[in-house]
Every structure is written in structure tokens, then in C-alpha cells.
Amino acid sequence: MKQSPMTCGALARVRARILVLAIVSVAAAGTVAVAEEPSIQQFVEIKWPRAGRLAPDGTFYYIHNPDGLNQLYARPSGGTDARKLTDFPDGISSYSLSLDGKWIALTAAIGGNEQTDIYLMDTSTGRTRALFAHPDVVYGSVAWRRDSRGFAFKANDQSRSDFYVYTFDLDRNSTQRVLAQPGDTSPADFTSDGKRLMCVRMISATHTELFEVDLASGTTRQVTPQGEAWAFEPVGYLADDKTFLANSDYRGDKNNTVAIECASGKIERLFPDWAGYDTDYGVLSEKRDMLAVCLNDDGYGKLNVLTLPDRKALKLPSLPRGVIGSVSFQGGHMLYAVDNANTPGVIYKWATTSADASPVALTEAETQGIDLARYPLPELIRYKSFDGLEVPAFLYLPPGYSKGSKIPFIVTYHGGPEGQYRPSFNYLNAFFLSRGFGILAPNVRGSSGYGKKYLEMDNYKNRMASVKDGIEAARWLVREGYSTPRQIAAYGGSYGGFMVMATITEAPDAFGAACNIVGICNMETFLERTKDYRRKLREVEYGPLSDAEFLKSISPIYKVDRIACPLLIAHGANDPRVPLHEAEQLHAKMKELGKPVEMLVFPDEGHGFAKEPNRITFAERVAEFFTRNLTKTPGRS
């Protein structure tokens, strides 16, 4: 049985209750007294531009959501007034600017279904037309030719489970299929003359292969080792068009930038001194004379910029400690974005040609008058799991926290499962900190950022080991005196939602409340109903559908009778990854067994909540739910 979003009157009552409970209940629990704080809606409405790019004429493009949906904006060189370029009913998913700045390829979907279409915008006129659109096909992964006269993309138009690679020619207005093979294959980069195209096929999170296509003859050659399982994340061709850069764990544990000789297949690790870090990503300049490499330092970003081909490191300006993204080059400048737990992302422009240049902030966040600086940055801690494995986690404590005080805590589990919790800005975290809650965000085994061995530690039959890591996070909070089991909530989305359900069924005594967002509760029905193109990748991670007995053994739906805390379920009706059926069967089972459960379904959302009114509704609901269930004074209802 679905529960529809609340009415405006109900929302107003929730807002009032959140404020009263935040001020009265937390203080009554003898923890952190909280003065009146900004509303949950103010936190949700914090906004900041992202995905910045510079065109050759200096125009600054970026994605922003001042109206509540992600749309494309542009600001002329030297100007301050931005123009809104798109007005898609559900916003845009991504954009890709041609090297000459004359064209933009946009992707957009409807209602969170992720069936993205490709649109082409003429930047001189703003005119946009649909190029590739079909309700049953996913189009995406645009890679522009260097001459800007066309691009490559992928689509699953011939087989719902396989993505083939196509090229589109602007002058001829024609499309050609250039690579058709089983699996999920995407275009990566063209050579400078546009005659060859590198593509990447994903088999699993730790196994990807690179294929080079000769576009004239149609011949395809695998340039990565055949019969070996290594990850190769494409970066791009060097200026000679003979060498291709990728980030890879090739013959090692952690990702490093490698150079692949396309003719011979010879592979060289370029930065052995960085072997202790996983490489997040690499970005080449448009002239292929500079390379930016971002390293993953326990979740924090470490940016390096080198000249090519000599690989001489540039002296970078001092960067705030946080997460670094949206790196791009244009005409002697580099753009990058930095954010951390109390600073929403800021996009900077830095002149790479001047050793003394200071970065210029191109954007600033709309913080709704909230002083985010008063919320402390998290502490990186490690706790021992059941088998002695040290699990990294980020510990957030509210302003004014007194050591030894037992306060309500939220243990938040990331998705993936190959994802990684990183200390970037999160408006819900900031809200709960303002109300005296603490947050613990573990990166359990199976998380990325710590090397291949750690990443593969939860695969298939080892699934429940990562669940035990998640349980130990809550146990650690109790052992260290931060909280009590009754005050701890499990929270997560997607695979993080599975972690929520698995932890509260395997250790029902460890949690006082739980919120499962677009999460998996039944591995068998999830694999049966997820989109065809996702199934093979997920079977590598969780186990094949043919092993029904094992899938049932790890599925929380069969252990609902163990749950001892209230549960909030939130889902999007159009979710293509974790279909709504997962939430519906869980809700029905909880009701059947008389367990306390609440459910929120958004009919116009998918795998997460993109529309601002829906995000406000969800945030208010989960805030009220956790406040009501975690801040009760003993002996009071």
C-alpha cells in the first residue's frame, strides 16, 4: 500500500513538530541544548552551481538549480549576469561542450526513469533539437571529435541488455554504428584526426577492457590484456595519438595512471610514487599538453597538475581540504570545484601559465542565510570490525558537543556497493548537526578508494561480511560513549538501503530507527526486475540468479520478523535500478507482521529524488521521523 506525499497543512505541522522536538526533546535528553535553528526547508534550498566548463570565447557554462531543477546556464566572459539556456520539465542529466564551443550535447530523462535522450544545442542561437529520443532506449556517454564536427555516443536500441557505440556526423546529419558487442560499451576519446575511437567495455567494477576502432575500415582491436581482469578507466589519447592514458590497477592493488602503447599493448605505470593512493580520475587539456590527476586520500581529494610530455608538476595554489571535481582545461586556464562538509562546491578558475596566479572563484553557494561554518568538519576515524579489519569512517559531531555526552546518531551507508562516502557537503547532514545529532559514515569493505583487494572483499559469498562492518559502526558508537542503541538510526539509499535492512535484521538490538531509501530488500526479485542492461553487472557483485538459495539467505525480506525498530521507506515510482516492487513487498511484510512502518512514494521520481518539492517533503519526513524516534526521554512517549 502506497502512501502519497503529505498535504501542505500536514507539512506545516511537521515543520512545527521538528522545531519543537529539536529544541525540547534533545535538550531534555540531557545532551546538546539547541537554540532555534534554520528550518529544514532552508537547508534543502541551499544551492550551488556545478559541472563548470569554459568555452574558447570565455563563456562559462554550468549546471544550476535555482528553480529546483538542474538546468544549463551560461555567463559571458567578464560578465556577471547568467542566462538560463534550458527549461526541460525534469531538468537535464548532463551536458558536453564541443571543443570549439559552438555546440552542446545535452542528455535529459523524464520522471527519474533514466531513459536519457540526446539533444543538440547551437550555442550561437540557443536553438535546441532532439537528436536521439525513444522512450525505451537509453542514449548517452557523448564523446566529441576534436574538430567538433561530430561525436560518439552509446545506446541500447538493438538490445535492451547491451550498449552499442555510434558516431554522429554534424555535416551529414548521419549516424553510424561502429562497435556492437555484448555488454555495456561506451566511447571514450577520438584521435586528433578523428580516424580512430577508443571505447571501454565494463564487465564489473574491477574488470574493464579498452577497444580501439578504426573508423574507416571498421576493424576493432583490444588494446588491454586479453584474458586478464583489470580495471581501465579511460583518460584520453596523448598528442602523438599513439599512446592512450587510463587509470588502472594493472598488476597492482590501487589505481595509477598508465600509458598504453596502442600498437603493441605495452603498459607503463606513470606515477609509481603515488602507488599508495587510488587515483580518482585524470583529465587531459584540449591540446594534450597538460594532465590533471586527482588522488583519493582516504576520501579527500589531492589534485596534481603536470605538463606533458615531460610530466613536470606545476605548483598549485593552496586548496581547502575536501573533495575536488569538475576539472577541465581551456586556453591556459583550468577549472576545478572544491567542497567539504561545511562549504558547498565552489568552482575556481586558475591560470596554468602563471606560477603566481591566484585562483578566482567563479561561483558561490546560496546558503539561505545559514552560517555553515559553525558546523565542524568530520573526523576521519577507524574502527575494528568483527575479524580485525580496520574500517575507515567519517565522524560528525554537532556544534558544542561535550565529550562523553550520549546523543542521537545516524549511521549512514553509501550506495554502490562500490561507492565511497566522501566528506563533501550534504544539506541533511548539516540539518541534523544543527539539531544536536551526530553522524557516522563508514566505508565498509567493498567500498572504492582503498584498492582492489578492499573493493572485492564483499563480492558474492562475502556479502554479509560488509553487513557486519556496518553493524560494528553502531557498536563502536556505543563502546566509545557517543550514543546508545535506542538513539542510533540506520540510514542509506540504493545499496545503502540494503545495508539498512540487513543491519537492522542481523542486529535488531543495535538500532532505534531506520530509513531505507530506494533500497534492495530481496536480492532475487531485484535482479529479476532491474533493467536488463544492469543485471549482468549486478550478478557479478551479488551472485547469479541461478544461485537462488544464496540470494535468499542474504535478503532481509525473509528476516523482517527480527526488526525491532520503526522503519521509514522512501522510493520513486519510476526507479529503473531498484524497482518500486522492493519497497512495496517490504512495506506489505512489515504491515503483515504488525511492525511500525511508514512509506513515502513519489510518482514522478526514480532512483532518488531530484525535484525540490519532493526533496523538501522527504527531508521534512525523515527529520520528523528520526527526531520522534531517537530523542524520546526514557519513560516518555
BELPEDA-V193484 format. One record per pair of residues at least 24 apart in sequence whose ideal C-beta (glycine too) atoms are under 8 Angstrom apart, sorted by sequence separation. I is the first residue (numbers start at 1). GAP is how many residues later the second one is. D is the distance in whole Angstrom. If there is no record, write none. Layout:
I&GAP&D, I&GAP&D
This chain:
15&24&6, 49&24&7, 114&24&7, 116&24&5, 118&24&7, 136&24&8, 206&24&8, 207&24&7, 208&24&5, 210&24&7, 231&24&7, 254&24&5, 255&24&4, 284&24&8, 299&24&8, 301&24&8, 303&24&7, 375&24&6, 445&24&6, 485&24&6, 488&24&6, 489&24&4, 490&24&4, 491&24&5, 492&24&7, 493&24&4, 494&24&6, 495&24&8, 497&24&8, 524&24&6, 527&24&7, 15&25&7, 138&25&8, 198&25&8, 204&25&8, 206&25&5, 208&25&7, 225&25&8, 245&25&8, 254&25&8, 257&25&5, 277&25&7, 374&25&5, 444&25&4, 485&25&5, 487&25&6, 489&25&6, 490&25&7, 492&25&7, 493&25&5, 494&25&6, 495&25&7, 15&26&7, 65&26&7, 105&26&8, 152&26&7, 185&26&7, 203&26&8, 205&26&7, 232&26&8, 421&26&8, 444&26&5, 485&26&7, 486&26&4, 489&26&7, 491&26&8, 493&26&6, 494&26&8, 560&26&7, 335&27&7, 394&27&6, 410&27&6, 412&27&6, 414&27&7, 420&27&5, 422&27&8, 442&27&7, 485&27&6, 492&27&7, 524&27&5, 563&27&7, 598&27&7, 232&28&8, 344&28&8, 393&28&8, 408&28&7, 409&28&7, 410&28&7, 411&28&8, 412&28&7, 413&28&8, 418&28&7, 419&28&7, 420&28&5, 442&28&6, 523&28&4, 524&28&6, 557&28&6, 567&28&7, 569&28&7, 571&28&8, 573&28&6, 63&29&7, 305&29&7, 343&29&7, 394&29&5, 407&29&6, 408&29&5, 409&29&4, 410&29&5, 411&29&5, 412&29&5, 413&29&7, 414&29&7, 417&29&5, 418&29&7, 419&29&6, 420&29&4, 444&29&8, 470&29&5, 474&29&7, 523&29&8, 557&29&6, 560&29&5, 567&29&7, 568&29&8, 569&29&7, 570&29&8, 571&29&8, 572&29&8, 573&29&7, 574&29&8, 577&29&8, 578&29&6, 154&30&8, 167&30&7, 181&30&8, 294&30&5, 342&30&4, 407&30&7, 408&30&7, 409&30&7, 410&30&7, 411&30&8, 416&30&7, 417&30&7, 418&30&5, 556&30&8, 560&30&6, 566&30&4, 567&30&5, 568&30&5, 569&30&5, 570&30&5, 571&30&5, 572&30&5, 573&30&5, 574&30&7, 575&30&8, 576&30&6, 577&30&5, 154&31&6, 294&31&8, 342&31&6, 407&31&5, 409&31&6, 411&31&7, 413&31&7, 416&31&7, 442&31&4, 523&31&6, 524&31&7, 565&31&8, 566&31&7, 567&31&7, 568&31&8, 569&31&7, 570&31&8, 571&31&8, 573&31&8, 574&31&7, 575&31&5, 576&31&7, 63&32&7, 72&32&7, 107&32&7, 154&32&5, 165&32&7, 179&32&7, 200&32&7, 212&32&8, 247&32&5, 342&32&8, 416&32&7, 467&32&7, 470&32&7, 471&32&5, 475&32&8, 478&32&8, 523&32&5, 557&32&6, 561&32&6, 563&32&6, 566&32&8, 568&32&7, 570&32&8, 572&32&8, 573&32&7, 574&32&5, 575&32&5, 107&33&5, 154&33&7, 200&33&8, 294&33&7, 303&33&7, 317&33&6, 342&33&5, 396&33&6, 414&33&7, 440&33&6, 466&33&8, 470&33&5, 474&33&7, 522&33&5, 560&33&6, 572&33&3, 61&34&7, 72&34&7, 153&34&7, 165&34&5, 179&34&5, 200&34&5, 210&34&7, 247&34&7, 257&34&8, 316&34&8, 341&34&7, 342&34&8, 399&34&7, 440&34&8, 521&34&7, 522&34&8, 572&34&4, 86&35&8, 107&35&7, 118&35&6, 152&35&3, 178&35&5, 247&35&6, 292&35&5, 342&35&6, 398&35&5, 399&35&8, 467&35&4, 471&35&6, 475&35&6, 521&35&5, 522&35&4, 560&35&7, 572&35&6, 61&36&6, 85&36&7, 198&36&6, 210&36&7, 224&36&7, 257&36&6, 341&36&5, 397&36&8, 398&36&7, 440&36&8, 467&36&6, 471&36&4, 474&36&4, 521&36&5, 572&36&7, 105&37&4, 131&37&7, 178&37&6, 223&37&6, 245&37&6, 292&37&8, 301&37&8, 340&37&6, 341&37&6, 396&37&6, 398&37&8, 401&37&7, 418&37&6, 440&37&6, 474&37&6, 572&37&7, 152&38&7, 314&38&7, 398&38&5, 464&38&7, 468&38&8, 105&39&7, 198&39&7, 223&39&5, 245&39&7, 290&39&6, 398&39&6, 438&39&8, 467&39&6, 471&39&6, 570&39&8, 178&40&7, 225&40&7, 315&40&6, 317&40&8, 398&40&6, 85&41&6, 103&41&8, 179&41&6, 224&41&7, 270&41&7, 314&41&8, 317&41&6, 397&41&5, 417&41&6, 55&42&6, 59&42&7, 86&42&7, 223&42&6, 225&42&8, 292&42&7, 317&42&5, 396&42&6, 464&42&7, 534&42&8, 51&43&8, 56&43&8, 61&43&7, 132&43&8, 143&43&8, 206&43&7, 224&43&8, 286&43&6, 380&43&8, 395&43&7, 396&43&4, 534&43&6, 51&44&7, 53&44&5, 56&44&6, 57&44&6, 143&44&4, 146&44&6, 150&44&8, 280&44&8, 283&44&5, 285&44&4, 286&44&7, 290&44&8, 292&44&8, 395&44&8, 396&44&7, 438&44&6, 56&45&5, 99&45&6, 103&45&6, 141&45&4, 142&45&8, 143&45&6, 145&45&5, 146&45&8, 149&45&8, 152&45&6, 189&45&6, 192&45&7, 196&45&7, 283&45&6, 284&45&8, 378&45&5, 394&45&8, 395&45&6, 396&45&8, 438&45&7, 531&45&5, 55&46&3, 94&46&7, 96&46&4, 98&46&5, 102&46&6, 105&46&6, 141&46&6, 143&46&6, 144&46&8, 146&46&5, 188&46&4, 189&46&8, 191&46&6, 198&46&6, 235&46&8, 238&46&8, 245&46&7, 281&46&8, 283&46&7, 377&46&7, 394&46&7, 530&46&7, 531&46&7, 93&47&8, 96&47&8, 97&47&8, 99&47&6, 143&47&7, 147&47&6, 152&47&8, 189&47&4, 190&47&8, 192&47&7, 235&47&4, 305&47&7, 393&47&6, 394&47&5, 530&47&6, 94&48&8, 96&48&6, 99&48&8, 100&48&4, 105&48&8, 146&48&7, 165&48&7, 167&48&7, 188&48&7, 189&48&5, 193&48&7, 233&48&7, 235&48&7, 236&48&4, 239&48&7, 393&48&6, 530&48&7, 570&48&6, 72&49&8, 74&49&8, 99&49&5, 145&49&5, 192&49&6, 235&49&6, 239&49&4, 285&49&8, 393&49&4, 417&49&7, 514&49&8, 530&49&7, 98&50&4, 191&50&4, 210&50&7, 212&50&6, 238&50&6, 239&50&7, 392&50&7, 393&50&7, 519&50&8, 529&50&4, 237&51&7, 391&51&5, 392&51&5, 505&51&5, 514&51&6, 516&51&7, 570&51&7, 236&52&7, 391&52&7, 502&52&7, 504&52&8, 513&52&5, 514&52&7, 515&52&8, 516&52&7, 518&52&7, 526&52&6, 529&52&6, 570&52&7, 98&53&8, 372&53&8, 391&53&6, 506&53&8, 511&53&8, 512&53&5, 513&53&5, 514&53&5, 515&53&4, 516&53&5, 517&53&5, 518&53&5, 526&53&8, 568&53&7, 143&54&8, 391&54&7, 502&54&5, 505&54&4, 508&54&5, 511&54&5, 513&54&8, 514&54&7, 515&54&8, 516&54&7, 517&54&7, 518&54&6, 568&54&6, 96&55&7, 189&55&8, 341&55&7, 375&55&6, 444&55&8, 501&55&4, 505&55&7, 508&55&6, 509&55&7, 513&55&8, 515&55&7, 235&56&8, 321&56&8, 389&56&6, 501&56&8, 506&56&8, 508&56&4, 525&56&6, 526&56&6, 376&57&8, 413&57&6, 505&57&5, 508&57&7, 518&57&6, 525&57&7, 568&57&5, 372&58&6, 375&58&5, 392&58&7, 498&58&7, 505&58&6, 520&58&6, 375&59&7, 383&59&8, 411&59&7, 504&59&6, 518&59&8, 519&59&7, 566&59&7, 370&60&8, 385&60&8, 504&60&8, 518&60&5, 522&60&6, 525&60&7, 378&61&8, 504&61&6, 521&61&5, 290&62&6, 411&62&5, 520&62&6, 521&62&8, 378&63&8, 411&63&5, 504&63&7, 519&63&7, 522&63&6, 566&63&5, 59&64&7, 519&64&8, 521&64&7, 522&64&8, 565&64&7, 518&65&8, 521&65&4, 411&66&7, 103&67&7, 516&67&8, 55&68&7, 389&68&8, 409&68&5, 239&69&7, 238&70&7, 239&70&8, 516&70&7, 238&71&7, 409&73&6, 409&74&4, 406&75&7, 407&75&7, 408&75&7, 406&76&7, 407&76&6, 419&76&7, 404&77&6, 406&77&5, 411&77&6, 413&77&7, 415&77&7, 387&78&7, 391&78&5, 406&78&5, 409&78&6, 410&78&8, 411&78&7, 413&78&7, 414&78&7, 415&78&6, 416&78&8, 417&78&4, 345&79&8, 386&79&8, 408&79&4, 409&79&5, 410&79&5, 411&79&6, 412&79&5, 413&79&4, 415&79&4, 416&79&5, 463&79&7, 345&80&7, 389&80&7, 393&80&6, 407&80&7, 408&80&8, 409&80&7, 411&80&7, 412&80&6, 415&80&5, 463&80&8, 299&81&7, 344&81&4, 391&81&7, 406&81&7, 408&81&7, 410&81&5, 414&81&8, 415&81&5, 459&81&8, 460&81&8, 497&81&7, 298&82&6, 341&82&5, 343&82&6, 386&82&5, 391&82&7, 413&82&8, 414&82&5, 415&82&8, 459&82&6, 460&82&7, 461&82&7, 340&83&6, 341&83&7, 342&83&7, 385&83&6, 386&83&8, 413&83&4, 460&83&5, 494&83&7, 340&84&7, 341&84&6, 385&84&5, 412&84&7, 494&84&6, 339&85&5, 340&85&7, 341&85&7, 501&85&7, 339&86&5, 386&86&6, 413&86&4, 385&87&5, 413&87&6, 341&88&7, 342&88&7, 384&88&7, 341&89&8, 383&89&6, 461&89&7, 518&89&5, 383&90&7, 413&90&8, 460&90&8, 464&90&6, 518&90&6, 463&91&5, 517&91&8, 411&92&8, 299&93&7, 383&93&4, 298&94&6, 299&95&7, 323&99&5, 323&100&7, 411&100&8, 322&101&7, 323&101&4, 517&101&8, 322&102&7, 515&107&5, 515&110&7, 515&111&7, 513&112&7, 494&113&7, 513&113&6, 494&114&8, 493&115&7, 513&116&4, 512&117&6, 513&117&6, 512&118&5, 299&121&6, 299&122&7, 300&122&8, 299&123&5, 300&123&7, 418&123&8, 296&124&8, 299&124&6, 417&124&7, 491&131&8, 489&137&5, 489&140&8, 489&141&6, 488&142&8, 487&143&5, 299&144&7, 486&144&8, 487&144&8, 299&150&6, 298&151&8, 296&153&5, 280&169&8, 278&170&7, 278&171&5, 278&172&7, 278&173&6, 99&187&6, 431&188&7, 435&188&8, 437&189&7, 428&191&6, 432&191&7, 427&192&8, 431&192&7, 435&192&7, 437&193&8, 428&194&8, 432&194&7, 254&196&8, 254&197&4, 253&198&4, 254&198&7, 253&199&5, 252&200&8, 253&200&5, 249&202&7, 249&203&5, 205&213&4, 410&216&7, 408&218&7, 231&221&7, 408&222&4, 408&223&6, 205&243&7, 206&246&6, 206&249&6, 205&250&6, 206&250&6, 52&274&6, 54&274&7, 56&274&7, 51&275&6, 53&275&5, 55&275&7, 56&275&6, 50&276&6, 52&276&7, 54&276&4, 53&277&7, 54&277&7, 54&279&6, 54&281&6, 53&282&7, 52&283&5, 52&285&7, 62&285&7, 50&287&7, 75&287&8, 48&291&8, 50&295&6, 52&295&4, 54&295&7, 48&296&4, 49&296&8, 47&297&8, 48&297&5, 50&297&7, 46&298&6, 48&298&7, 49&298&6, 66&300&7, 62&301&7, 60&302&6, 52&310&6, 52&311&7, 49&314&4, 48&315&7, 48&316&8, 48&317&4, 47&318&7, 48&318&7, 46&319&6, 47&319&5, 46&320&7, 45&321&8, 46&321&6, 46&322&6, 45&323&5, 46&324&7, 43&325&8, 42&326&4, 46&326&8, 42&327&7, 43&327&7, 42&328&6, 38&330&7, 38&331&7, 38&332&5, 205&332&8, 204&333&6, 203&334&8, 202&335&7, 204&336&4, 205&336&7, 203&337&7, 204&337&7, 184&349&6, 183&353&7, 184&353&7, 34&364&8, 32&366&6, 32&367&8, 33&367&8, 32&368&6, 32&369&6, 32&370&7, 163&370&6, 160&371&7, 161&371&4, 162&371&7, 160&372&4, 161&372&5, 32&373&7, 160&373&6, 31&374&5, 161&374&7, 30&375&8, 31&375&7, 32&375&6, 161&375&7, 31&376&4, 156&376&8, 31&377&8, 48&377&8, 156&377&5, 29&378&8, 29&379&8, 46&379&8, 26&381&8, 46&381&5, 26&382&7, 44&383&6, 43&384&4, 46&384&8, 43&385&7, 43&387&6, 43&388&4, 40&391&6, 43&391&8, 138&395&7, 38&396&7, 37&397&4, 37&398&7, 34&400&7, 34&401&6, 34&402&5, 33&403&8, 32&404&4, 31&405&6, 26&409&6, 27&409&8, 26&410&4, 26&411&8, 22&412&8, 22&413&4, 22&414&7, 18&417&8, 29&458&8, 112&460&5, 113&461&5, 115&461&8, 111&462&8, 112&462&5, 114&462&5, 111&463&5, 112&463&7, 113&463&6, 114&463&8, 111&492&8, 112&492&7, 114&492&6, 111&493&5, 112&493&4, 113&493&6, 114&493&7, 111&494&7, 112&494&2, 111&495&7, 112&495&7, 112&496&7, 109&497&8, 112&498&6, 90&514&8, 91&519&6, 90&520&7, 90&521&7, 70&540&7, 69&541&7, 69&542&7, 68&543&6, 69&543&7, 68&544&3, 68&545&7, 65&547&7, 45&567&7, 44&568&7, 44&571&5, 45&571&8, 44&572&5, 41&575&5, 44&575&5, 40&576&7, 43&576&7, 41&578&8, 40&579&5, 41&579&7, 40&580&5, 2&582&7, 40&583&5, 1&586&7, 1&587&7, 1&590&7, 3&595&7, 5&595&7, 3&596&5, 2&597&7, 3&597&6, 4&597&7, 5&597&7, 1&598&8, 3&598&7, 2&599&5, 4&599&8, 18&602&7, 25&602&7, 29&602&6, 21&603&8, 28&603&8, 29&603&8, 29&604&6, 11&605&8, 15&605&6, 18&605&5, 22&605&6, 26&605&5, 28&605&5, 11&606&7, 14&606&5, 18&606&5, 21&606&4, 25&606&4, 14&607&7, 17&607&6, 21&607&7, 25&607&7, 25&608&7, 5&609&7, 11&609&6, 18&609&6, 14&610&5, 17&610&8, 21&610&6, 6&611&6, 17&611&8, 5&612&5, 6&615&7
